[in-house]
Amino acid sequence: MTKLPFPLLPPLLLPLLIFGVAAAAISPRPQPISALEIPMISQKGVGGCSYTVVVKTSCSSNKLTRDQISLAFGDAYGNQVYAPRLDDPSSGTFERCSTDTFKITGPCTYEICYFYLLRMGRDGWKPEQVKVYSPNSRAVTFYYDMFLPNGVWYGFNLCSGSSAAAT
């Protein structure tokens, strides 16, 4: 009789062990959103809270981009901050291996659970990560590390119920 290097598990526990380990190893990846509702009134400069958004561009991104970059983030209660056109090609914003910091004012949110970027243009751009510092909750980091498609809101919705940003 051959001795196994590990004990045999009861057949009912084996699927739980396999799927439990696999689920814990999965990290969320950015996804496109079919529609993102941007309020009719521009929220740039409107609101009672100030946010710091730190964007790190990947070292495997294009040397520079002239693309228009916008962002939107919010909480599970419908509070949303929208910042159109963060880009400024003349200042070196979003160059390869760079870290850019933006101060954004908008409506106050609770725990930020969704974040989306929109790229419009032909150059291409690969963000590595985005970190949002909020006055009412802990800082949250969203990991992209991929070239963003053109003309599509792309990002994360980690809100329970996952309908906070969708229309």
Backbone bond lengths (Angstrom), bond angles and torsions (degrees), N, CA, C in turn:
res aa  C-N    CA-C-N  psi(-1)  N-CA   C-N-CA  omega(-1)  CA-C   N-CA-C  phi
1 M - - - 1.438 - - 1.527 108.37 -
2 T 1.341 116.41 134.48 1.453 122.35 -179.15 1.527 109.85 -88.30
3 K 1.322 115.78 134.97 1.458 119.90 178.70 1.526 108.65 -89.94
4 L 1.347 116.69 128.48 1.454 122.15 178.96 1.519 109.28 -80.58
5 P 1.340 118.00 145.63 1.465 120.44 -179.18 1.529 112.92 -75.07
6 F 1.320 117.89 -5.83 1.463 121.16 178.68 1.516 108.26 -140.81
7 P 1.321 117.81 153.94 1.466 119.45 -179.42 1.531 110.22 -72.25
8 L 1.306 114.94 149.53 1.456 119.83 175.91 1.519 109.39 -73.49
9 L 1.332 116.15 136.92 1.454 121.17 178.63 1.521 109.21 -97.36
10 P 1.308 117.02 146.33 1.462 118.58 174.54 1.529 108.71 -58.00
11 P 1.329 117.95 141.70 1.465 121.33 -175.94 1.525 113.93 -54.86
12 L 1.307 119.95 -30.27 1.464 121.20 -178.70 1.530 112.45 -74.68
13 L 1.321 118.54 -25.36 1.454 121.07 -179.22 1.524 112.81 -84.86
14 L 1.307 118.59 -24.30 1.453 122.09 -176.99 1.535 112.48 -59.75
15 P 1.336 120.90 -49.15 1.472 119.26 178.23 1.526 112.49 -61.54
16 L 1.316 118.31 -36.91 1.470 120.58 178.91 1.516 110.56 -63.94
17 L 1.308 116.56 -41.79 1.448 120.58 179.57 1.524 110.98 -65.05
18 I 1.317 117.23 -46.56 1.463 121.38 -178.19 1.520 110.89 -64.00
19 F 1.346 118.16 -51.37 1.461 121.09 -176.72 1.517 111.46 -72.02
20 G 1.301 118.34 -32.29 1.461 120.84 177.78 1.514 111.55 -65.12
21 V 1.314 118.49 -42.18 1.457 122.54 178.75 1.518 109.77 -68.93
22 A 1.323 118.30 -42.58 1.455 121.35 -179.35 1.520 110.96 -63.65
23 A 1.320 118.93 -41.13 1.449 121.84 -178.25 1.523 110.70 -65.95
24 A 1.318 118.19 -36.55 1.452 120.84 -178.85 1.520 111.66 -70.32
25 A 1.320 118.23 -25.19 1.454 122.32 -177.07 1.527 112.76 -85.35
26 I 1.304 118.33 -11.93 1.460 121.43 -177.56 1.521 109.52 -79.41
27 S 1.337 116.43 125.98 1.462 119.57 174.22 1.519 107.66 -109.53
28 P 1.333 117.28 144.54 1.457 119.01 -177.57 1.522 111.10 -65.98
29 R 1.303 115.69 142.47 1.465 122.81 176.14 1.515 107.71 -113.16
30 P 1.318 117.49 150.83 1.461 118.81 178.18 1.520 110.66 -62.18
31 Q 1.319 115.42 146.82 1.461 122.47 -177.94 1.520 109.48 -133.50
32 P 1.331 117.54 153.72 1.463 119.35 173.78 1.520 109.29 -74.63
33 I 1.298 116.35 155.27 1.457 120.57 174.20 1.520 106.44 -118.16
34 S 1.326 116.07 136.10 1.465 120.05 -175.20 1.519 111.80 -65.50
35 A 1.330 117.50 -34.22 1.466 121.09 178.02 1.520 108.09 -155.55
36 L 1.305 115.24 140.16 1.454 120.83 176.04 1.514 106.51 -123.28
37 E 1.293 115.71 121.23 1.459 120.00 -178.01 1.523 109.20 -81.92
38 I 1.325 115.53 113.08 1.452 121.67 175.98 1.522 106.24 -100.36
39 P 1.324 118.15 126.37 1.460 120.02 -179.42 1.522 111.70 -54.45
40 M 1.333 117.04 147.15 1.460 122.46 -178.29 1.528 111.57 -60.71
41 I 1.320 117.24 -35.11 1.458 121.35 178.81 1.518 107.30 -88.19
42 S 1.313 116.23 126.06 1.456 119.30 178.59 1.518 109.33 -61.90
43 Q 1.319 116.38 133.57 1.455 120.59 -176.98 1.526 112.34 -94.96
44 K 1.323 117.02 5.21 1.457 119.15 -179.05 1.531 108.76 -65.61
45 G 1.302 116.32 119.21 1.450 121.24 179.76 1.520 114.03 80.38
46 V 1.325 117.95 0.99 1.457 121.32 -179.33 1.519 108.45 -104.42
47 G 1.309 117.03 136.46 1.450 119.63 174.99 1.505 112.64 125.25
48 G 1.305 113.81 173.33 1.444 119.64 -173.94 1.507 115.26 -106.30
49 C 1.318 118.99 3.79 1.463 120.01 -176.94 1.523 110.66 -126.76
50 S 1.324 114.24 147.63 1.456 121.37 178.79 1.523 108.95 -112.22
51 Y 1.307 116.47 132.65 1.460 123.29 -178.45 1.519 109.19 -118.85
52 T 1.308 115.91 148.84 1.453 121.59 170.88 1.517 107.00 -113.45
53 V 1.322 115.19 125.30 1.461 121.20 179.82 1.530 107.59 -117.38
54 V 1.326 115.73 121.83 1.460 121.63 -179.33 1.525 107.96 -110.99
55 V 1.337 115.01 119.73 1.466 121.42 -177.12 1.519 108.39 -112.50
56 K 1.332 115.79 122.49 1.466 121.08 176.36 1.522 107.90 -105.19
57 T 1.334 115.12 119.77 1.460 120.79 177.75 1.526 108.83 -86.47
58 S 1.314 115.91 136.58 1.458 121.93 -177.77 1.528 111.68 -62.73
59 C 1.313 115.54 148.77 1.462 121.26 175.29 1.522 111.33 -73.81
60 S 1.337 117.99 -9.13 1.469 120.91 175.39 1.533 110.76 -102.61
61 S 1.326 117.39 11.67 1.453 121.94 175.06 1.529 109.37 -76.90
62 N 1.317 116.58 172.02 1.461 120.57 173.69 1.529 108.35 -62.50
63 K 1.350 116.51 157.74 1.465 120.39 -177.96 1.525 110.83 -55.05
64 L 1.314 117.35 -42.22 1.459 122.46 176.63 1.511 108.38 -151.73
65 T 1.323 115.37 165.26 1.461 119.45 175.69 1.512 109.04 -135.20
66 R 1.317 115.13 141.44 1.468 121.52 173.03 1.524 109.30 -104.47
67 D 1.334 116.37 8.48 1.465 120.94 -179.08 1.525 110.97 -67.60
68 Q 1.311 115.49 153.57 1.462 121.88 175.37 1.524 107.89 -83.82
69 I 1.326 116.71 126.42 1.462 122.14 -178.91 1.525 108.79 -117.49
70 S 1.327 116.16 125.50 1.467 122.55 176.92 1.520 108.22 -124.57
71 L 1.332 116.26 160.73 1.466 119.34 177.54 1.513 110.25 -141.56
72 A 1.309 115.00 157.42 1.461 123.11 174.33 1.522 107.50 -146.48
73 F 1.334 116.04 137.97 1.459 120.23 175.79 1.513 108.90 -148.98
74 G 1.329 114.86 162.76 1.454 117.77 -179.37 1.509 112.94 -175.41
75 D 1.330 113.50 -166.86 1.457 121.07 -176.75 1.524 111.16 -116.29
76 A 1.303 116.41 -179.14 1.466 122.27 -177.16 1.528 112.76 -75.58
77 Y 1.333 117.72 -4.84 1.462 121.43 -176.59 1.526 112.49 -103.42
78 G 1.320 117.54 8.57 1.458 121.06 176.88 1.515 114.70 90.86
79 N 1.314 118.83 3.26 1.465 121.17 175.58 1.521 107.96 -78.73
80 Q 1.323 116.62 123.39 1.462 120.59 -173.22 1.521 111.52 -132.46
81 V 1.312 115.37 138.79 1.457 122.64 174.77 1.519 107.05 -111.41
82 Y 1.321 116.25 131.41 1.459 122.02 -178.00 1.524 108.68 -127.04
83 A 1.313 116.67 130.61 1.465 121.67 178.23 1.525 109.02 -129.77
84 P 1.327 117.25 103.75 1.460 120.07 177.78 1.525 111.37 -80.43
85 R 1.301 117.21 148.23 1.459 124.08 170.72 1.521 114.82 51.32
86 L 1.314 115.73 68.53 1.461 120.30 174.57 1.528 111.56 -77.87
87 D 1.315 116.57 -17.81 1.455 121.95 -173.39 1.528 112.29 -71.40
88 D 1.321 114.39 151.89 1.459 122.72 173.54 1.522 106.94 -156.13
89 P 1.343 116.59 87.34 1.465 120.10 -174.55 1.533 113.73 -56.17
90 S 1.320 117.62 -29.59 1.465 119.48 -178.39 1.534 112.11 -71.20
91 S 1.335 117.66 -18.21 1.463 120.09 -178.28 1.524 112.95 -100.33
92 G 1.316 117.89 -2.30 1.461 120.08 -179.73 1.517 113.67 84.18
93 T 1.322 117.23 16.51 1.459 121.14 178.64 1.522 110.42 -63.06
94 F 1.305 117.04 136.61 1.465 124.90 176.71 1.532 113.49 65.16
95 E 1.332 117.44 30.17 1.459 119.71 173.31 1.521 109.86 -76.41
96 R 1.328 116.17 159.14 1.456 122.64 179.42 1.534 110.57 -51.75
97 C 1.319 117.44 135.04 1.469 126.14 177.46 1.530 113.98 65.36
98 S 1.321 118.27 13.89 1.461 119.69 -177.60 1.522 111.82 -94.35
99 T 1.323 115.32 159.60 1.458 122.75 172.43 1.520 106.72 -123.48
100 D 1.332 116.04 122.49 1.457 121.98 -177.57 1.522 109.42 -116.69
101 T 1.330 115.87 136.81 1.460 122.03 -178.19 1.524 109.47 -116.06
102 F 1.333 115.43 131.54 1.456 122.00 -178.94 1.522 109.42 -124.11
103 K 1.330 116.27 137.49 1.467 122.65 171.51 1.516 106.15 -99.55
104 I 1.329 115.98 121.10 1.462 121.29 -176.58 1.519 108.39 -124.92
105 T 1.332 116.14 131.99 1.454 121.25 176.61 1.521 108.40 -105.79
106 G 1.321 115.94 137.15 1.459 119.91 -179.68 1.506 110.80 -165.99
107 P 1.323 115.52 -173.86 1.465 119.61 178.45 1.527 110.58 -60.67
108 C 1.294 116.42 147.99 1.464 120.59 177.66 1.526 109.44 -70.29
109 T 1.314 115.66 140.61 1.464 121.60 179.31 1.520 109.37 -120.77
110 Y 1.315 114.03 165.03 1.457 120.47 167.85 1.522 105.46 -89.31
111 E 1.303 119.35 -148.11 1.468 122.93 -179.66 1.534 109.96 -58.18
112 I 1.314 117.40 121.78 1.471 121.80 179.62 1.516 107.96 -71.77
113 C 1.328 115.68 123.96 1.464 119.07 -177.09 1.527 113.00 -127.63
114 Y 1.331 117.65 -3.34 1.461 118.26 171.85 1.512 110.01 -137.76
115 F 1.329 114.62 150.53 1.459 121.66 -179.04 1.519 107.98 -152.43
116 Y 1.327 116.39 130.29 1.464 121.61 179.16 1.518 110.86 -134.23
117 L 1.330 116.13 144.87 1.454 123.93 173.49 1.522 108.51 -116.01
118 L 1.323 116.08 148.14 1.462 122.56 175.49 1.521 107.73 -127.80
119 R 1.330 115.86 125.98 1.462 121.92 177.06 1.515 108.62 -113.67
120 M 1.342 116.17 128.96 1.464 121.26 177.85 1.526 107.85 -126.55
121 G 1.327 116.68 116.49 1.456 119.97 178.86 1.513 111.97 152.53
122 R 1.348 115.14 -174.86 1.461 120.50 -175.08 1.522 114.82 -108.32
123 D 1.324 117.51 -11.82 1.462 119.35 -173.98 1.521 113.72 -74.24
124 G 1.319 117.65 -39.22 1.459 121.90 -174.23 1.518 110.40 91.57
125 W 1.321 114.55 155.16 1.466 120.01 -178.88 1.524 108.92 -161.54
126 K 1.356 115.47 140.65 1.462 121.51 -178.99 1.522 110.21 -125.88
127 P 1.335 117.02 95.77 1.469 118.54 174.47 1.526 109.74 -73.91
128 E 1.318 116.20 142.70 1.459 119.82 175.93 1.529 109.97 -88.38
129 Q 1.338 115.71 -49.73 1.460 119.80 179.47 1.519 109.84 -157.37
130 V 1.327 114.19 159.98 1.461 121.86 176.12 1.522 107.51 -132.45
131 K 1.329 116.25 132.31 1.462 120.79 178.46 1.525 108.09 -120.92
132 V 1.337 115.54 130.14 1.461 121.54 -178.69 1.527 108.69 -113.59
133 Y 1.325 115.29 123.78 1.456 122.35 175.22 1.518 107.58 -101.64
134 S 1.316 115.73 123.88 1.456 122.63 -175.65 1.524 109.70 -118.77
135 P 1.332 117.42 144.99 1.466 118.57 179.59 1.530 113.93 -71.68
136 N 1.345 117.00 -20.19 1.466 120.02 -174.50 1.522 115.28 -108.52
137 S 1.321 117.67 2.48 1.466 119.58 -179.42 1.525 109.09 -156.36
138 R 1.306 114.84 175.23 1.465 119.96 179.98 1.523 110.14 -69.85
139 A 1.331 115.78 157.07 1.463 120.31 176.01 1.519 109.14 -65.38
140 V 1.326 116.07 146.76 1.456 120.63 -179.84 1.528 109.04 -131.31
141 T 1.331 115.54 138.78 1.463 121.81 -178.01 1.521 109.84 -114.34
142 F 1.319 115.39 134.65 1.463 122.52 177.40 1.526 107.55 -116.67
143 Y 1.334 116.32 124.19 1.459 121.91 -175.92 1.528 110.13 -99.14
144 Y 1.326 116.62 119.63 1.465 122.39 179.71 1.529 110.67 -100.36
145 D 1.321 117.20 -70.52 1.465 124.12 -179.11 1.522 112.40 50.35
146 M 1.336 115.51 48.23 1.468 121.99 177.61 1.525 108.60 -157.98
147 F 1.328 115.85 152.62 1.455 119.73 174.52 1.525 108.45 -70.26
148 L 1.325 116.43 131.65 1.460 120.27 179.84 1.523 110.09 -80.76
149 P 1.328 117.20 138.22 1.459 119.55 175.37 1.530 109.96 -68.76
150 N 1.298 116.49 156.50 1.458 121.78 -179.65 1.527 111.12 -78.98
151 G 1.335 116.16 133.34 1.457 121.16 171.66 1.515 116.05 73.79
152 V 1.334 118.01 18.40 1.467 121.59 -177.82 1.527 109.01 -128.72
153 W 1.322 117.14 128.81 1.464 119.73 171.79 1.528 107.17 -66.16
154 Y 1.320 116.74 125.18 1.459 121.27 -174.54 1.520 109.41 -132.70
155 G 1.339 116.40 130.11 1.449 118.44 179.70 1.504 114.19 171.48
156 F 1.321 114.91 -140.26 1.451 122.00 -168.64 1.518 110.90 -130.09
157 N 1.328 116.16 140.56 1.451 121.68 168.46 1.512 106.77 -129.97
158 L 1.323 115.68 99.98 1.457 121.94 -178.64 1.521 111.72 -104.44
159 C 1.329 116.10 12.66 1.470 120.76 179.16 1.534 109.44 -71.55
160 S 1.317 116.66 140.73 1.461 117.81 176.13 1.518 108.11 -67.77
161 G 1.304 116.29 134.01 1.458 121.20 -173.52 1.514 111.40 92.92
162 S 1.339 117.13 -20.81 1.466 127.15 176.12 1.527 114.55 41.89
163 S 1.325 118.00 36.96 1.459 118.87 175.26 1.526 111.79 -120.52
164 A 1.318 117.45 9.84 1.461 120.60 -175.11 1.513 112.96 -61.80
165 A 1.329 117.82 -40.41 1.461 119.54 -175.21 1.523 112.25 -103.28
166 A 1.300 117.82 -12.84 1.460 120.59 -175.34 1.533 110.88 -84.44
167 T 1.316 114.37 153.05 1.461 119.32 174.88 1.486 109.85 -104.06
